[in-house]
Amino acid sequence: MTLHEITTYYQNLPHFAPQQVNSTEDMFSLKNLEDFLDVIHHPEKDLFLIHVAGTNGKGSTVAFLQSALTYSLLHNTTEFDAKIDHPIVGTFTSPFLVSPLEMYRMDGAIVEEAVYISVMERLINIRESLPEEKRPSEYEMYTAAALCIFKELGCEFSILEVCMGGRLDATNVIPAPKVSVLTPIQYDHMEILGNTLTEIAREKCGILKPGTVCITAPQDPEAMDVIIDCCKELDIPLVESVPLDIKGLEAEFCGDAPVHEMAGGVRDAGRVGDAIGVGDAGGAGVVDKTGLHFKMRGKYQEVNAGTAASAALMCLRRLLGAGHTIWASKESEDKAQTNPVILDATLHTIIGELAIHGTVTELLMQGLAQATWPCRFEVIETAMAPNSTIILDGAHNRQGVEALVNSLQSEFPECRVHFVMGILRDKAIDQMIEATLPLAKSYTTVPVPNPRSMDAGALAGRIKDMAPRVPVTAATSIEEGIQHVLLTADSSDIICIMGSLYYVGYARALLQK
């Protein structure tokens, strides 16, 4: 099969596999995918799994985590380097922007087309051999392919991002991951996940299983209560991360920062109880931040970077427990053999163990700084408007838009913004518009290439009702909308193309031609 044939095949599959919807049954089931994994001999059982759920920031957190782990292992020991003939970190994220290959990345690079085609062709043939009612859906097939690709390429770490919810998401077919990560939980997909933050958090916490460790971003108290209760019930450690001061790190005087300023503070909200800082690791790991520059901008990325830093440290610690070494000297390797890592230790002990002689914290920071993720406060250059500042952001719910506006105010405090907006009609539309009004110089509305798209004219009408003095233009296509804003905006203005990733990715491809 060709890539085009595989893509066409998937376009004709149901995106999810809903069951009968009534008051007594779940909308989705993992049964077909569980049976499918039986047929393909459970590739997930041989993987070091990391599972990421939440409402906002999942993709960015995965990118930060991947980059931190890849960089720290590639640069820490020559002994480990010599053995690496396979990817360190494989990631599975969704949705894709232009090509389905984007969902599968090996150390940040999109998977080779030949690998993707080989795995997909095999899985499609197996699917076609099954009875119709047993065949996995599109997203279930994408998930199965991820597990197969990770196994075949021999990834040290395999990161899966939940598509929606957690408990009944296809990625939750995996056994207990080594590390489970929860990004900020807020209101979205309420028709499926529930109408309260408590209900939504319970669905997200469905990824937690006995034997894992939970790393969570700072949460709304209502969501945090659910997380703590779930971790207590499952008897699993829980660590709450602290946002990373990205600008502070970049501006910090060279060589003076203790570990806690580099890795983002963490506190154990579960077994350990008292708040602790990474700097409690006995002063080990003072680092040189010369040249440290984070590629991912946006104020909201501080939360995602802090969560990823905590998760990366825990992943490295659990890798140590699996018999690998990341020690940078024979002395520290001997220490590891005589003082094995015990999972129940407090996190400052973890960081102390990892930082001894190994400068692991510095390497993690360098890895975090190099992370990139498209369409998340991404400043893009284009030949169509070489002097314009254009920002792409897939903010598609109220909290995401509020975070975007906060970042715009932080990065460009004196500027007014030309917003290009395309959103789905089942979102909190009025709240999203309201959040952008203080910065808006104009709006251009565009259709989203999705059946749930809000009509561009209707969206423009809604904006006019809320802000009658702000210029609003409804475009009939994404191309028309981009051309309009590029013609009307001054070179000193900020253009922000925001909303559903279903169109922001398409806009990105247009601007990069």
N, C-alpha and C positions, 0 to 999 in steps of 0.2 A: 504493500500500500504506500501511497505517497502522503506527504503531510497534508495536502489539500483533501485527499480522500478521507483521511482520519478526521480532520476538522469537520468535514461535511457529515460524516457518520455521527459524530457527537452532537452536532446541531439538531439532529433528528431524534435525539433521546430526551426523555423527561429530565429536567434539570435536577430535581429531587424526586424521591419516590414516596409521595404521601400515601398514608393509609386512609381508610374510611375516617372521615372527620366527624366525631360526635363527642358528647360530653364525657365518655368513659374511656376513649382510646387516645393515645398520643397521635399527633399528626404524622410523625415519621417513625420509621423502624430501622434498626441496624441489622435485621435478620438476613436480608439478601446479601449484604456485604460480608457478614460473618460467614455465611455459607460459601461465598465466592472465595474468601481467604482460605477456607478449608481446601478448596479445589487447587489453589495455587500454592499450597504448602506453607502458609503463614510466614511470609517474608518479614513481618513485623517483629517476630520473636527473637531475631538476632540483632536488633538495632538498639543503640543508645538513644532513647527517645526523649524529646523535649516537646511539650504540648503547650500551645499559647492560645488563650481565650480572652475575651473582653469585648467591649463595645468600640472603643477608639484606641488607636495606636498599636494595633497588633502587628501590622506590616512593618512599621518603623522599628518596633521593639525586636522583631525577628531580624531585621537588617543589622541593627546595632549588635545583637547577640552573635549573629553569624560572624560579623567582622571582628569582634573582640576575640572569639574563640579561635578563628582561623589565624589571626595575627599572633596571638599569644603562643600558640603551639608551633607555628612555623619559625618563630624567632627566639624561642626560649632555650632549646637544647639542640646541640649538633647531633646528639645520639638519636633524638626523636626525628630530627630532620632527615637523617640518612635512611630512615625506614619508611618515609612517606612516599608512597607511589599511588595514592588514591586521594579522593577529596577528604578534607577534614570535616567540613560541615555541608550537609545537604539540607535544602529548605524547600518546603511546599507551601505556597501562599496562593490566595485567590482574592478577587478575580484577576484575570490577566487584562492588560491594557490593549494590546494589539494582537499578540500571538500566544497560543496556549503554552508554548515552550517556556514563556516567562514564569510560569508557576513553579518550575523546577529549576533550582539554581545549585551549583556546586561551588562552594567558596565564593559566592556572589556572582559567578558567571552563569549565564543561561545554559542549560543542558544542551549537549550536542544533538543536532537533529537526528542523526543516525541512531543514537541511543533511544531517544524518544520514540521513533518510528518502530524500532525493534520491539520494545516493550509493549507499546500500544497494539501493534499488530497481533502479538501473541495473546494479549488479554481480550481483544475483540473476538478473535477466533474461539476462545473459551466461552465468552459470553454468548456467542451465537449458537453454541452447542447446548445451551441450557433451555429449559422450558421458559416461555415468555414471562410467566409470573415470577420466575427466579432470577431474572436478569437485572443486574445493577443499573442504577440511573447514571446520568452523565457525571455528576459530582462524585458518586461512589466509585466510578471507574477511574476518574482522575486521582482519587485517594489511593486506590489499589496500585495504580501505576507509580505513584510516589514511593510507596513502600518497596516495590520491586526495583525501582531505579536506585534507591538508597542502598539496598542490599547488594545489587549487582555491581555497583561502583565502589562498595566497601567504605561508606562514609563513617568517620569516627563518631560524629554527632548527626542526628536526624531530627530536624525541627519541623513540626506540623502546625500550621495556623488554622484554627477553627474558622469555618466559613460563617456560620450563624449559630448563636446559642452556645452549645457545648455538650449537654447531656445526650442529645440525639443527633448531633452532627456526625457526618460520616467518619471524620478523623477520630472520633471517640471509640472506634472499633479496636483501637490499640490497647495492649495491656498497660499496667501502671507505668507511666513514663518515669525516667530518673528524676526529672524536674518538670513541674507544672508551673506555668506563668499566667497570672491574671493581670491584664492591663485595665485601665479605668473602665468601670462598669456604669453605664448610664442608660437612658431610655432610647430604644430602637427596636424595630421588628416586634412591636408590642402585640400585634395581632397573633403572633406565634408564641412569643416568650412570656407574655403576661403584661399586665397593666401597672404593676408596682415594681419598685426597685428590688424589693425582696424576692418577688417571683422571678425577675430577670436574673438576679444574682444566683438564685438556686439553679437555674438552667446553666449558667456559666460554670458554676462549681461542680456541675456534673462530670467535668473532666478529672476531678480529683479522685484518686483511688488509694487504697492502702499500699504503702511502700514508696509513694512518691514524696517529694518535698515541694511545698507551695511557696512561690515567690510572688508577692502581690505589689502592684503599684499602690500609692495612696488612694483610698477609696472614700466615697460618701459613707458616713457612719452607718446608714441603713444597709448598704452593701457589705461593709466590713463586718457587721454583726453576723451576717449569713456566712461569710468566709470563715470567721473564727469558729462558729458553731460546726461547720462542716469539717474543719480540720480537727477539732476536738473529737467529733464523732468517729472520724476515721483514724485518729491517733497519728496524725502526720505533722511534721514540723511546719511552721508558718513563719515566713520572714517578710516584713513590710519594707520596701525600698524607700529611699529618700531621693527627691529630684537632684539631678546633677547640675551644678552651676556652670554651664558651658562657657558663657562669656567670662566668668570669673576665672575659670581654669586657663583660658587663653591669655588673659591679662596678668595672671599670677607671676610674681617674680621668679625667675629660673632657680630651681633647686631648693626652694624653701618649703615646699608643700608636704605635709605629712600624708600618710596613706588615706586618711578619711576624707581629705579634700579631693583626692583623685578618684576614688571609686564610688563616691556617693555614699552617704551614711546608710546604715541599715539597722533595723531593730527587729528583734524577734517578738512577734505578737502571739506566739503560741506557747511552746513549752518553757522557754527561758524567762519570758515575762518582762523583765526590766529593759528599758531602752538602752542600747549600746551603740557605739560608733565604730566604724572600721578603724579609726585611729587608735582604738584600744589594743591594737595588735603589737604593743610593745615598741612602737616607733619604727618597726621594720618597714623598709620599702620607700624611703624618701626618694623622690623621683625628680628627674630633669624634664621640665615641660617645654624646653626650647623648641619652637616651631610647631607646637601643638595647635592645630586648626581644625575645627569640626566642619565637615562638609555639609552635614544636615543642619539646616537652620530652622528657626521657629521656636518661640518660647515653649510651646508644648512639648518639644523634643527633650526638654530637660527631664520630664517625668519618664519618658520612654528610655532615655539613656541611663538614668538611675536604675530603672527596673532591669534593664539588660545587664548592667554591671553586676548587680547582685546575683542575677541568674547565672551569669558567666562564671563567677567565683564558685557558686554551688556546683555547676557542671564540672569544673576542673577538679573540685574536691571529690566528686563522685567518680570521676574518671580515675583519680588516684586509687580509690577504693576498689576499682575494677582490675587493678594490677598494672596499669600504665605508670610511666614516670614523666613528670614535667620538671624534675629538679635540675638545676643548672650546675651542680657540682657533685662529685663523688661523696663529699661529706654530707650534703643534704640528702642524697639518695640513701646513704646508710641510715640517716635519721628516719627516713620514711619507712625503712624496713623494720626498725626497732620500735617505732612509734606509729603504728598504723592509724589511718584516719578513722574516727568513730563518728558516725552520722549524727548522733545526738549532741555533739559538742556545740557550744554557742558559736555564733558566726564570727566573732572576733578571733576565736581559736582557728577557725578555718582560714581566715585571711593571714593570720600569723604563720600558719604552716605553709601556705602558698608563697608568702612573700620572702621567706628566709632564703637568701642567696639568689633567688630566682627572678627578682624584679617583675613578678607576675603582674602586680597592679599597674606598673608603668606600661607594660605591654598591652594589657587590657585597655588602658586609656588610649594608647595609640591606635589600637584596633577600633575602638568606638569612634574616634575622631575621623577615621577613614571611611566609615559607613556611608552608603548612599542609598536612597530609595526614591523612585520616581513619583512625582505628583503629590509630594508631601512638603509643602512650602518650598517647592523647587523653583529656584530662580533660573530662568532659561534664556539663552541667547538665540536670536533668530535673524536670518538675513532679511526677513520681511520687515523688520523694524530694528536695525542694529543698535540704535541709541536708547531704546525703550527698556524699562525694567518690567519684566513679565514674570509673574508668579503663578505657578500651577499648584492647586491644592484640592485634594479629593474630599474636602469637608462636606459631609452629606447628611448630618443630623445637627440638632441644636447645639449640643456640646462641642461638636467638631467645628462648627462655624464660630462659636464664641472663642474657642482656642485659636482659630485662624485670625480673628480680629485682634485678639490680644497680641499675637505675634506681629501682625502688621503695625500695630501701635508701638511695639517695642523696637522693631527694626527700622521703621520709617515714621518717626513720631510727628513730623511736620507735614506729611503728605496726605492728600486726598486720593481716593482710589476709584478707578473705573472697573466695576465688577462685570464679568461675563458669567452668567448664572444659568445652569441647567440642572434641574432636580426632578426627583420622582414624586408623583402626586400623593403618595402615602406617607410623606415625611411631614415634619412639623414646619410647614412652609412659612407661616406668619412669624414664628419665632426666629427662623433662620434669616428672614428679611430684616426683622427688627434689629438683630445683632449687628448687621452690616451698615445700617443707616447712618451712624455717627461718622463713618469714614467715606461714605459714598459721594463721588462726584458725578457718576452716571451709572446706569445699568444697561446691559445688553442681555436679553434672554434668548436662549437657544433650546431646541428640542434635544432630548436625550435618545440615543438609539436603543430604546428599550420599551416594551409594551406598556410599562408603568409610568412612562414619561409624562410630566405635566406639560400641557400645551404651552408653547412659548408665549403666545398671545395672552392666555389666561394668567400666566405668571407675571407678565408685564402689567396687566390690569390690576393684579393684586398689589404690586409695588406702587403703582400710581395712586391707588386708594390710600396707601400708608404714607407715601411721601410725594404729594402732588407737585412739589417744586423741583424734584430731582429728575433730570432727563432720563427717559426710559425708551428703549428701542427693542421691538420684538423681531428677531431674525427667523427666517424660514429654514435655515440650516446652520450647522456649526461653522462651516466655511464663511458664510455670509456674516455671521456674528463676529468672527475674528477679524475679517477684513474691515468691518465697520468700526470696531473699537481701535484698530491700528490707525485708521484714517482720522479719527476724531480726537484721539489722545495726544497731548503734547509729549515731547521726549522726556520732559522732567516729571511726568505723571507716572503713577504706579498702575499697572494693569494686572488684575487678579482674575484668573480663569478658575472658577471654583464650582463645586457641586459634585454630582455623581461621577464616580470613576468610569462609568460606562461611556461618558463623553470626554472627560478630561484627558484620558489616555489618547483618544482620537485627536483631540486638539494638539496634544504634545507632538504626535506624529506629523501633523500638518505643519507646525511651526519648525520642525527639524528638517523638513524637505529642503 
